[in-house]
Amino acid sequence: MTTTNNAVEIYRYHLTPGQMLTCGREAMISAVLGTCVAVCLHDRRLKIGGMNHFLYPKSGFFGSISNDYGDVAIPALIDKLRRLGSRVQDLEAQIFGGGDTDFSRGATGEKNVKIARKILKKNGIAIVSEDVGGRKGRRVIFHTGTNESLVMKTHRIRRGDYYPYRERLN
């Protein structure tokens, strides 16, 4: 967090599929989700948090270690927060996404939500909020310091929604 002219500027990040971010300071993290799922974790004691954005539930037989998979991304998010000083008993979770959008194949969204719930339960992390399933895509914005989230639903996800900051970087 930086201060300019008595105003507080919060760091902003956008996660694309397969990415994860933890912050030891206040930040706003966003993602656009169809069948993908985002798990947001918040430490009530330290007021820090993180978020992942995964595409598939399980990494498969080849043992691929990639944040594209929920069974890799969720434990990695928990581990990164523990490295920042979090205790698992202080963490609470929110789950977003897993929709059955027009371009989804099979029950990928439903399986993504199921693996998220299973891993969080196994680690003793309470799910305090979720907005999952359905037929719409979502844009999620998560505030790591307050554990507040904003979910905007859409009937159609466009390519530009996944990379909203691309124009500013070029």
RODO-2510 file (C-alpha; in nm, 4 decimals, decimal comma):
residues 170
     n   res          X          Y          Z
     1     m     0,0000     0,0000     0,0000
     2     t     0,1370     0,3411    -0,0895
     3     t     0,0247     0,6845     0,0145
     4     t     0,0018     0,9758    -0,2277
     5     n    -0,1498     1,3114    -0,1352
     6     n    -0,3134     1,1599     0,1749
     7     a    -0,4855     0,8964    -0,0424
     8     v    -0,4210     0,5273    -0,0010
     9     e    -0,3383     0,3307    -0,3145
    10     i    -0,4000    -0,0419    -0,2952
    11     y    -0,1951    -0,2701    -0,5167
    12     r    -0,4024    -0,4343    -0,7918
    13     y    -0,3335    -0,7659    -0,9599
    14     h    -0,5184    -0,9696    -1,2218
    15     l    -0,4776    -1,3468    -1,2308
    16     t    -0,5034    -1,5379    -1,5543
    17     p    -0,5710    -1,9146    -1,5562
    18     g    -0,3005    -2,1094    -1,3731
    19     q    -0,1782    -1,8148    -1,1672
    20     m    -0,1689    -1,7619    -0,7919
    21     l    -0,0775    -1,4673    -0,5709
    22     t    -0,0298    -1,4186    -0,1977
    23     c     0,0211    -1,0766    -0,0446
    24     g     0,1734    -0,9745     0,2841
    25     r     0,0059    -0,6360     0,2356
    26     e    -0,3331    -0,5043     0,1304
    27     a    -0,4143    -0,5806    -0,2313
    28     m    -0,7025    -0,6256    -0,4715
    29     i    -0,6794    -0,9430    -0,6777
    30     s    -0,9150    -1,0098    -0,9678
    31     a    -0,9897    -1,2988    -1,2011
    32     v    -1,2407    -1,3854    -1,4721
    33     l    -1,3935    -1,7303    -1,4314
    34     g    -1,5995    -1,9628    -1,6458
    35     t    -1,5537    -2,3273    -1,5479
    36     c    -1,2344    -2,2251    -1,3654
    37     v    -1,2389    -2,1781    -0,9900
    38     a    -1,0725    -1,9187    -0,7711
    39     v    -1,0060    -1,9949    -0,4070
    40     c    -0,9473    -1,6876    -0,1921
    41     l    -0,7836    -1,7342     0,1472
    42     h    -0,7767    -1,4697     0,4198
    43     d    -0,5867    -1,4725     0,7487
    44     r    -0,8138    -1,3138     1,0118
    45     r    -0,5214    -1,2510     1,2494
    46     l    -0,2621    -1,1049     1,0106
    47     k    -0,5115    -0,9410     0,7693
    48     i    -0,3350    -1,0874     0,4654
    49     g    -0,4508    -1,3203     0,1932
    50     g    -0,4132    -1,4745    -0,1453
    51     m    -0,5982    -1,6152    -0,4401
    52     n    -0,5504    -1,8810    -0,7054
    53     h    -0,7181    -1,9393    -1,0410
    54     f    -0,7190    -2,2988    -1,1607
    55     l    -0,8607    -2,4667    -1,4698
    56     y    -0,8850    -2,8374    -1,3870
    57     p    -0,9519    -3,0373    -1,0690
    58     k    -0,6726    -3,2974    -1,0699
    59     s    -0,3223    -3,3104    -1,2081
    60     g    -0,3593    -3,6614    -1,3453
    61     f    -0,1348    -3,9616    -1,3686
    62     f     0,1763    -3,7836    -1,4876
    63     g     0,2135    -3,5864    -1,1650
    64     s     0,2191    -3,2489    -1,3367
    65     i     0,3077    -2,9855    -1,0793
    66     s     0,1188    -2,6876    -1,2137
    67     n    -0,1183    -2,4328    -1,0667
    68     d    -0,3515    -2,5178    -1,3546
    69     y    -0,4809    -2,7964    -1,1282
    70     g    -0,6809    -2,7507    -0,8078
    71     d    -0,5097    -3,0374    -0,6259
    72     v    -0,1793    -2,8503    -0,6747
    73     a    -0,2931    -2,4862    -0,6579
    74     i    -0,4905    -2,5003    -0,3329
    75     p    -0,2208    -2,6692    -0,1173
    76     a     0,0351    -2,4323    -0,2741
    77     l    -0,1773    -2,1299    -0,1755
    78     i    -0,2079    -2,2584     0,1813
    79     d     0,1682    -2,3207     0,1948
    80     k     0,2541    -1,9726     0,0634
    81     l     0,0369    -1,8097     0,3305
    82     r     0,1965    -2,0258     0,5999
    83     r     0,5364    -1,9017     0,4801
    84     l     0,4106    -1,5472     0,5360
    85     g     0,3282    -1,6376     0,8979
    86     s    -0,0302    -1,7586     0,8725
    87     r    -0,1601    -2,0410     1,0875
    88     v    -0,4117    -2,2713     0,9212
    89     q    -0,6600    -2,2176     1,2061
    90     d    -0,6653    -1,8437     1,1229
    91     l    -0,7505    -1,8970     0,7555
    92     e    -1,0951    -1,8720     0,6023
    93     a    -1,1888    -1,9382     0,2418
    94     q    -1,4153    -1,8154    -0,0323
    95     i    -1,4787    -2,0136    -0,3526
    96     f    -1,5896    -1,8639    -0,6836
    97     g    -1,6548    -1,9938    -1,0353
    98     g    -1,7162    -2,3434    -1,1611
    99     g    -1,9929    -2,2347    -1,3944
   100     d    -2,1312    -2,4428    -1,6791
   101     t    -2,0627    -2,1861    -1,9495
   102     d    -2,1303    -2,2176    -2,3225
   103     f    -1,7778    -2,3389    -2,3976
   104     s    -1,7425    -2,5816    -2,1050
   105     r    -1,6696    -2,9478    -2,1623
   106     g    -1,8359    -3,2026    -1,9381
   107     a    -1,8706    -3,1238    -1,5695
   108     t    -1,5318    -2,9521    -1,5300
   109     g    -1,6735    -2,6599    -1,3314
   110     e    -1,8572    -2,8875    -1,0903
   111     k    -1,5455    -3,1034    -1,0422
   112     n    -1,3339    -2,7925    -0,9781
   113     v    -1,5720    -2,6788    -0,7013
   114     k    -1,5803    -3,0281    -0,5521
   115     i    -1,1989    -3,0549    -0,5295
   116     a    -1,1786    -2,7082    -0,3714
   117     r    -1,4299    -2,7986    -0,1014
   118     k    -1,2593    -3,1334    -0,0379
   119     i    -0,9064    -2,9894     0,0051
   120     l    -1,0236    -2,7007     0,2233
   121     k    -1,2203    -2,9386     0,4462
   122     k    -0,9218    -3,1748     0,4710
   123     n    -0,7079    -2,8810     0,5901
   124     g    -0,9697    -2,7599     0,8389
   125     i    -1,0294    -2,4289     0,6599
   126     a    -1,3847    -2,2944     0,6854
   127     i    -1,5579    -2,1775     0,3697
   128     v    -1,7259    -1,8507     0,4688
   129     s    -1,8640    -1,7611     0,1259
   130     e    -1,9054    -1,9082    -0,2179
   131     d    -2,0657    -1,8199    -0,5479
   132     v    -2,0339    -2,1267    -0,7689
   133     g    -2,2044    -2,3174    -1,0476
   134     g    -2,4822    -2,1911    -1,2665
   135     r    -2,4650    -2,0915    -1,6323
   136     k    -2,2827    -1,7581    -1,6076
   137     g    -1,9239    -1,6477    -1,6034
   138     r    -1,7901    -1,4318    -1,3229
   139     r    -1,5458    -1,1521    -1,2654
   140     v    -1,4226    -1,1623    -0,9049
   141     i    -1,2358    -0,8946    -0,7131
   142     f    -1,0923    -0,9968    -0,3739
   143     h    -0,9551    -0,7577    -0,1094
   144     t    -0,6823    -0,9431     0,0819
   145     g    -0,6910    -0,7148     0,3874
   146     t    -1,0637    -0,7238     0,4587
   147     n    -1,1728    -1,0552     0,3017
   148     e    -1,4366    -0,8699     0,1018
   149     s    -1,5200    -0,9879    -0,2485
   150     l    -1,7161    -0,8471    -0,5363
   151     v    -1,8681    -1,0858    -0,7912
   152     m    -2,0017    -0,9631    -1,1231
   153     k    -2,1824    -1,2185    -1,3383
   154     t    -2,2016    -1,2173    -1,7154
   155     h    -2,3826    -1,4217    -1,9791
   156     r    -2,0815    -1,4135    -2,2086
   157     i    -1,7098    -1,4010    -2,1373
   158     r    -1,5031    -1,2313    -2,4050
   159     r    -1,1313    -1,2858    -2,4628
   160     g    -1,0588    -0,9305    -2,3484
   161     d    -1,2184    -1,0078    -2,0107
   162     y    -0,9388    -1,2521    -1,9323
   163     y    -0,6659    -0,9979    -1,9964
   164     p    -0,8164    -0,6626    -1,8949
   165     y    -0,4857    -0,4840    -1,8487
   166     r    -0,3181    -0,5904    -2,1752
   167     e    -0,3886    -0,2598    -2,3524
   168     r    -0,2345    -0,0584    -2,0683
   169     l     0,0872    -0,2602    -2,0770
   170     n     0,1493    -0,2218    -2,4526
***
